[in-house]
Amino acid sequence: MSMSEPPLHSPGGSKAPSSHEADHPKSEIMLKGKRKVKMEKLSKDVVKVYVWELPVRVFHWINAGAIMLLILTGLYIGNPIVGSTTGEEAYYTFLMGWVRYIHFFAAFLFTANMIFRLYWVFKGNSFVTTNVLKLAFWKETFQTVKFYLFMKNRKPHYTGHNPLAQLTYLVLMGGGSIVAMFTGFYLYFEPQPESFFGKLFAWVPFIFGGSFSVRSWHHLMAWVFIIFIVIHVYLSFREDWLEKNGTMSSIFTGFKTEKTDKVETHGGEEQLVAKAAEKEAEHE
């Protein structure tokens, strides 16, 4: 999910006053990270911000690869469109077996990766965390929704994820992943109900229904992720095009370029950058 911050729009398409403060009110959301955000001054008006640290980028691409493997193999397991090419026993090709092995491997990789991402919330910079308990979070989420609906809005600029994106990741990558993992592990260990892990996930059907219902929930999550991927990719490219701040390249390099008066790091560093720019301007 991207975090473009447009000028103030009205339903008729007219713009509000052109001042930066009017178009882009300052975000009231303050997030604290374990590590300070690194920034490098490129010029008087532009800074390079280290938004996505290496662990976050590694998580992103492992997550993307695991999800794609899970979706492709999961859809095949649910509807095997390609069968054995021989007229003999399936043992000789073992196609479904290999697909299942890949699915299980991707599932364990996805789970371990999500656990690491949860850990990094408490170790990374301010761009890897969120705070839905603050009133400002919900106010700015509402303004962001209005922006995406092309309504008049007061959406601030965000160097990292906007609050709507944060909420989406929390619900889908958090809640959706939990549902997918618990239902998946139940189905995996269902043939061994007396095993340790079989007993560990024995509670799942009490929440999601019987075996068929659990499978349906698991399948539903796959389609939720498919829809999310399409929207996520579209909005990322859209953000990169509108903002010209390196949104797409940042998931490879970690860096975004921002105007000094627009950079937002939650920790007060943006004020330091602005003051440094003002001092430099005074000396010129």
Salt bridges, closest charged atoms under 4 A:
GLU5 OE2 - HIS157 ND1 2.38
GLU5 OE2 - LYS262 NZ 3.24
GLU40 OE1 - LYS48 NZ 3.64
GLU53 OE2 - ARG35 NE 2.68
GLU243 OE1 - LYS262 NZ 3.48
GLU258 OE1 - HIS157 NE2 2.96
GLU264 OE2 - HIS266 NE2 2.99
GLU280 OE1 - LYS41 NZ 2.80
GLU284 OE1 - LYS44 NZ 3.83
